[in-house]
Amino acid sequence: MFTNIHKEPGEFDIEILKDLVSQGYSGDELIKQFKIQSKNIKKAVNTMLKEADAIVAGVKPAANFEDIFNPDD
């Protein structure tokens, strides 16, 4: 249902690179870590979109304020 809100490929690239450079990566290690982080971001976005679709379809309940910020945890 929300598949039309996908970011274009590479839209997170600059943010990923900034983060990795701030962590001190450079050269081949920067490239290796960039590939890993790019893959992780894509997986996370796909998971969130699937969860949003399930909530909209009524298959999964939406979280409320207490679910997210429960002071008892």
Distance bins in CASP14 RR format, pairs under 12 A and 6 or more apart:
PFRMAT RR
TARGET T0000
AUTHOR 0000-0000-0000
RMODE 2
METHOD distances of the structure
MODEL  1
1 49 0 0 0 0 1 0 0 0 0 0 0
1 50 0 0 0 0 0 1 0 0 0 0 0
1 51 0 0 0 0 0 1 0 0 0 0 0
1 52 1 0 0 1 0 0 0 0 0 0 0
1 53 1 0 1 0 0 0 0 0 0 0 0
1 54 0 0 0 0 1 0 0 0 0 0 0
1 55 0 0 0 0 1 0 0 0 0 0 0
1 56 1 0 1 0 0 0 0 0 0 0 0
1 57 1 0 0 1 0 0 0 0 0 0 0
1 58 0 0 0 0 0 1 0 0 0 0 0
1 59 0 0 0 0 0 1 0 0 0 0 0
2 45 0 0 0 0 0 1 0 0 0 0 0
2 46 0 0 0 0 0 1 0 0 0 0 0
2 48 0 0 0 0 1 0 0 0 0 0 0
2 49 1 0 1 0 0 0 0 0 0 0 0
2 50 0 0 0 0 1 0 0 0 0 0 0
2 51 0 0 0 0 1 0 0 0 0 0 0
2 52 1 0 1 0 0 0 0 0 0 0 0
2 53 1 0 0 1 0 0 0 0 0 0 0
2 54 0 0 0 0 0 1 0 0 0 0 0
2 55 0 0 0 0 1 0 0 0 0 0 0
2 56 1 0 0 1 0 0 0 0 0 0 0
2 57 0 0 0 0 0 1 0 0 0 0 0
3 45 0 0 0 0 0 1 0 0 0 0 0
3 46 0 0 0 0 1 0 0 0 0 0 0
3 48 0 0 0 0 0 1 0 0 0 0 0
3 49 1 0 0 1 0 0 0 0 0 0 0
3 50 0 0 0 0 1 0 0 0 0 0 0
3 52 0 0 0 0 1 0 0 0 0 0 0
3 53 1 0 0 1 0 0 0 0 0 0 0
3 56 0 0 0 0 0 1 0 0 0 0 0
4 49 0 0 0 0 0 1 0 0 0 0 0
4 52 0 0 0 0 0 1 0 0 0 0 0
4 53 0 0 0 0 0 1 0 0 0 0 0
5 11 0 0 0 0 0 1 0 0 0 0 0
5 45 0 0 0 0 1 0 0 0 0 0 0
5 48 0 0 0 0 0 1 0 0 0 0 0
5 49 1 0 0 1 0 0 0 0 0 0 0
5 52 0 0 0 0 1 0 0 0 0 0 0
5 53 0 0 0 0 0 1 0 0 0 0 0
6 12 0 0 0 0 0 1 0 0 0 0 0
6 41 0 0 0 0 0 1 0 0 0 0 0
6 42 0 0 0 0 1 0 0 0 0 0 0
6 45 1 0 0 1 0 0 0 0 0 0 0
6 46 0 0 0 0 1 0 0 0 0 0 0
6 48 0 0 0 0 0 1 0 0 0 0 0
6 49 1 0 0 1 0 0 0 0 0 0 0
6 50 0 0 0 0 0 1 0 0 0 0 0
6 52 0 0 0 0 0 1 0 0 0 0 0
7 13 0 0 0 0 0 1 0 0 0 0 0
7 15 0 0 0 0 0 1 0 0 0 0 0
7 38 0 0 0 0 0 1 0 0 0 0 0
7 41 0 0 0 0 1 0 0 0 0 0 0
7 42 0 0 0 0 1 0 0 0 0 0 0
7 44 0 0 0 0 0 1 0 0 0 0 0
7 45 1 0 0 1 0 0 0 0 0 0 0
7 46 0 0 0 0 0 1 0 0 0 0 0
7 48 0 0 0 0 0 1 0 0 0 0 0
7 49 0 0 0 0 0 1 0 0 0 0 0
8 42 0 0 0 0 0 1 0 0 0 0 0
8 45 0 0 0 0 0 1 0 0 0 0 0
9 38 0 0 0 0 1 0 0 0 0 0 0
9 41 0 0 0 0 0 1 0 0 0 0 0
9 42 0 0 0 0 1 0 0 0 0 0 0
9 45 0 0 0 0 0 1 0 0 0 0 0
10 16 0 0 0 0 1 0 0 0 0 0 0
10 17 0 0 0 0 0 1 0 0 0 0 0
10 34 0 0 0 0 0 1 0 0 0 0 0
10 37 0 0 0 0 0 1 0 0 0 0 0
10 38 1 0 0 1 0 0 0 0 0 0 0
10 41 0 0 0 0 1 0 0 0 0 0 0
10 42 0 0 0 0 1 0 0 0 0 0 0
10 45 0 0 0 0 0 1 0 0 0 0 0
11 38 0 0 0 0 0 1 0 0 0 0 0
11 41 0 0 0 0 1 0 0 0 0 0 0
11 42 0 0 0 0 0 1 0 0 0 0 0
11 45 0 0 0 0 1 0 0 0 0 0 0
12 18 0 0 0 0 0 1 0 0 0 0 0
12 19 0 0 0 0 1 0 0 0 0 0 0
12 20 0 0 0 0 0 1 0 0 0 0 0
12 34 0 0 0 0 0 1 0 0 0 0 0
12 37 0 0 0 0 1 0 0 0 0 0 0
12 38 1 0 0 1 0 0 0 0 0 0 0
12 39 0 0 0 0 0 1 0 0 0 0 0
12 40 0 0 0 0 0 1 0 0 0 0 0
12 41 1 0 1 0 0 0 0 0 0 0 0
12 42 0 0 0 0 1 0 0 0 0 0 0
12 44 0 0 0 0 0 1 0 0 0 0 0
12 45 0 0 0 0 1 0 0 0 0 0 0
13 19 0 0 0 0 0 1 0 0 0 0 0
13 20 0 0 0 0 0 1 0 0 0 0 0
13 34 1 0 0 1 0 0 0 0 0 0 0
13 35 0 0 0 0 0 1 0 0 0 0 0
13 37 0 0 0 0 1 0 0 0 0 0 0
13 38 1 0 0 1 0 0 0 0 0 0 0
13 41 0 0 0 0 1 0 0 0 0 0 0
13 42 0 0 0 0 0 1 0 0 0 0 0
14 20 0 0 0 0 0 1 0 0 0 0 0
14 21 0 0 0 0 0 1 0 0 0 0 0
14 34 0 0 0 0 0 1 0 0 0 0 0
14 38 0 0 0 0 0 1 0 0 0 0 0
15 21 0 0 0 0 0 1 0 0 0 0 0
15 22 0 0 0 0 0 1 0 0 0 0 0
15 34 0 0 0 0 0 1 0 0 0 0 0
15 37 0 0 0 0 1 0 0 0 0 0 0
15 38 0 0 0 0 0 1 0 0 0 0 0
15 41 0 0 0 0 1 0 0 0 0 0 0
16 22 0 0 0 0 0 1 0 0 0 0 0
16 23 0 0 0 0 0 1 0 0 0 0 0
16 25 0 0 0 0 0 1 0 0 0 0 0
16 30 0 0 0 0 0 1 0 0 0 0 0
16 31 0 0 0 0 0 1 0 0 0 0 0
16 33 0 0 0 0 1 0 0 0 0 0 0
16 34 1 0 0 1 0 0 0 0 0 0 0
16 35 0 0 0 0 1 0 0 0 0 0 0
16 36 0 0 0 0 1 0 0 0 0 0 0
16 37 1 0 1 0 0 0 0 0 0 0 0
16 38 1 0 0 1 0 0 0 0 0 0 0
16 39 0 0 0 0 0 1 0 0 0 0 0
16 40 0 0 0 0 1 0 0 0 0 0 0
16 41 1 0 0 1 0 0 0 0 0 0 0
16 42 0 0 0 0 0 1 0 0 0 0 0
17 23 0 0 0 0 0 1 0 0 0 0 0
17 24 0 0 0 0 0 1 0 0 0 0 0
17 25 0 0 0 0 1 0 0 0 0 0 0
17 26 0 0 0 0 0 1 0 0 0 0 0
17 27 0 0 0 0 0 1 0 0 0 0 0
17 30 1 0 0 1 0 0 0 0 0 0 0
17 31 0 0 0 0 0 1 0 0 0 0 0
17 33 0 0 0 0 1 0 0 0 0 0 0
17 34 1 0 0 1 0 0 0 0 0 0 0
17 35 0 0 0 0 0 1 0 0 0 0 0
17 37 0 0 0 0 1 0 0 0 0 0 0
17 38 0 0 0 0 1 0 0 0 0 0 0
18 24 0 0 0 0 0 1 0 0 0 0 0
18 25 0 0 0 0 0 1 0 0 0 0 0
18 30 0 0 0 0 0 1 0 0 0 0 0
18 34 0 0 0 0 0 1 0 0 0 0 0
18 37 0 0 0 0 0 1 0 0 0 0 0
19 25 0 0 0 0 1 0 0 0 0 0 0
19 30 0 0 0 0 0 1 0 0 0 0 0
19 33 0 0 0 0 1 0 0 0 0 0 0
19 34 0 0 0 0 1 0 0 0 0 0 0
19 37 1 0 0 1 0 0 0 0 0 0 0
19 38 0 0 0 0 0 1 0 0 0 0 0
19 40 0 0 0 0 0 1 0 0 0 0 0
19 41 0 0 0 0 0 1 0 0 0 0 0
20 26 0 0 0 0 1 0 0 0 0 0 0
20 27 0 0 0 0 0 1 0 0 0 0 0
20 29 0 0 0 0 1 0 0 0 0 0 0
20 30 1 0 1 0 0 0 0 0 0 0 0
20 31 0 0 0 0 1 0 0 0 0 0 0
20 32 0 0 0 0 1 0 0 0 0 0 0
20 33 1 0 1 0 0 0 0 0 0 0 0
20 34 1 0 0 1 0 0 0 0 0 0 0
20 35 0 0 0 0 0 1 0 0 0 0 0
20 36 0 0 0 0 1 0 0 0 0 0 0
20 37 1 0 0 1 0 0 0 0 0 0 0
20 38 0 0 0 0 0 1 0 0 0 0 0
21 27 0 0 0 0 0 1 0 0 0 0 0
21 29 0 0 0 0 0 1 0 0 0 0 0
21 30 1 0 0 1 0 0 0 0 0 0 0
21 31 0 0 0 0 0 1 0 0 0 0 0
21 33 0 0 0 0 0 1 0 0 0 0 0
21 34 0 0 0 0 1 0 0 0 0 0 0
21 37 0 0 0 0 0 1 0 0 0 0 0
22 30 0 0 0 0 0 1 0 0 0 0 0
22 33 0 0 0 0 0 1 0 0 0 0 0
23 29 0 0 0 0 0 1 0 0 0 0 0
23 30 0 0 0 0 1 0 0 0 0 0 0
23 33 0 0 0 0 1 0 0 0 0 0 0
23 34 0 0 0 0 0 1 0 0 0 0 0
23 37 0 0 0 0 0 1 0 0 0 0 0
24 30 0 0 0 0 1 0 0 0 0 0 0
24 33 0 0 0 0 1 0 0 0 0 0 0
25 31 0 0 0 0 1 0 0 0 0 0 0
25 32 0 0 0 0 1 0 0 0 0 0 0
25 33 1 0 1 0 0 0 0 0 0 0 0
25 34 0 0 0 0 1 0 0 0 0 0 0
25 35 0 0 0 0 0 1 0 0 0 0 0
25 36 0 0 0 0 0 1 0 0 0 0 0
25 37 0 0 0 0 1 0 0 0 0 0 0
26 32 0 0 0 0 0 1 0 0 0 0 0
26 33 0 0 0 0 0 1 0 0 0 0 0
26 34 0 0 0 0 0 1 0 0 0 0 0
27 33 0 0 0 0 1 0 0 0 0 0 0
27 34 0 0 0 0 1 0 0 0 0 0 0
28 34 0 0 0 0 0 1 0 0 0 0 0
28 35 0 0 0 0 0 1 0 0 0 0 0
29 35 0 0 0 0 0 1 0 0 0 0 0
29 36 0 0 0 0 0 1 0 0 0 0 0
30 36 0 0 0 0 0 1 0 0 0 0 0
30 37 0 0 0 0 0 1 0 0 0 0 0
31 37 0 0 0 0 0 1 0 0 0 0 0
31 38 0 0 0 0 0 1 0 0 0 0 0
32 38 0 0 0 0 0 1 0 0 0 0 0
32 39 0 0 0 0 0 1 0 0 0 0 0
33 39 0 0 0 0 0 1 0 0 0 0 0
33 40 0 0 0 0 0 1 0 0 0 0 0
34 40 0 0 0 0 0 1 0 0 0 0 0
34 41 0 0 0 0 0 1 0 0 0 0 0
35 41 0 0 0 0 0 1 0 0 0 0 0
35 42 0 0 0 0 0 1 0 0 0 0 0
36 42 0 0 0 0 0 1 0 0 0 0 0
36 43 0 0 0 0 0 1 0 0 0 0 0
37 43 0 0 0 0 0 1 0 0 0 0 0
37 44 0 0 0 0 0 1 0 0 0 0 0
38 44 0 0 0 0 0 1 0 0 0 0 0
38 45 0 0 0 0 0 1 0 0 0 0 0
39 45 0 0 0 0 0 1 0 0 0 0 0
39 46 0 0 0 0 0 1 0 0 0 0 0
40 46 0 0 0 0 0 1 0 0 0 0 0
40 47 0 0 0 0 0 1 0 0 0 0 0
41 47 0 0 0 0 0 1 0 0 0 0 0
41 48 0 0 0 0 0 1 0 0 0 0 0
42 48 0 0 0 0 0 1 0 0 0 0 0
42 49 0 0 0 0 0 1 0 0 0 0 0
43 49 0 0 0 0 0 1 0 0 0 0 0
43 50 0 0 0 0 0 1 0 0 0 0 0
44 50 0 0 0 0 0 1 0 0 0 0 0
44 51 0 0 0 0 0 1 0 0 0 0 0
45 51 0 0 0 0 0 1 0 0 0 0 0
45 52 0 0 0 0 0 1 0 0 0 0 0
46 52 0 0 0 0 0 1 0 0 0 0 0
46 53 0 0 0 0 0 1 0 0 0 0 0
47 53 0 0 0 0 0 1 0 0 0 0 0
47 54 0 0 0 0 0 1 0 0 0 0 0
48 54 0 0 0 0 0 1 0 0 0 0 0
48 55 0 0 0 0 0 1 0 0 0 0 0
49 55 0 0 0 0 0 1 0 0 0 0 0
49 56 0 0 0 0 0 1 0 0 0 0 0
50 56 0 0 0 0 0 1 0 0 0 0 0
50 57 0 0 0 0 0 1 0 0 0 0 0
50 59 0 0 0 0 0 1 0 0 0 0 0
50 60 0 0 0 0 1 0 0 0 0 0 0
51 57 0 0 0 0 0 1 0 0 0 0 0
51 58 0 0 0 0 0 1 0 0 0 0 0
51 59 0 0 0 0 1 0 0 0 0 0 0
51 60 1 0 0 1 0 0 0 0 0 0 0
51 61 0 0 0 0 0 1 0 0 0 0 0
51 62 0 0 0 0 1 0 0 0 0 0 0
51 63 0 0 0 0 1 0 0 0 0 0 0
52 58 0 0 0 0 0 1 0 0 0 0 0
52 59 0 0 0 0 0 1 0 0 0 0 0
52 60 0 0 0 0 1 0 0 0 0 0 0
52 62 0 0 0 0 1 0 0 0 0 0 0
52 63 0 0 0 0 0 1 0 0 0 0 0
53 59 0 0 0 0 1 0 0 0 0 0 0
53 60 0 0 0 0 1 0 0 0 0 0 0
54 60 1 1 0 0 0 0 0 0 0 0 0
54 61 0 0 0 0 1 0 0 0 0 0 0
54 62 0 0 0 0 1 0 0 0 0 0 0
55 61 1 0 0 1 0 0 0 0 0 0 0
55 62 1 0 1 0 0 0 0 0 0 0 0
55 63 0 0 0 0 1 0 0 0 0 0 0
55 64 0 0 0 0 0 1 0 0 0 0 0
56 62 0 0 0 0 1 0 0 0 0 0 0
61 67 0 0 0 0 1 0 0 0 0 0 0
62 68 0 0 0 0 0 1 0 0 0 0 0
63 69 0 0 0 0 1 0 0 0 0 0 0
63 70 0 0 0 0 0 1 0 0 0 0 0
64 70 0 0 0 0 1 0 0 0 0 0 0
65 71 0 0 0 0 0 1 0 0 0 0 0
66 72 0 0 0 0 1 0 0 0 0 0 0
66 73 0 0 0 0 0 1 0 0 0 0 0
67 73 0 0 0 0 0 1 0 0 0 0 0
END
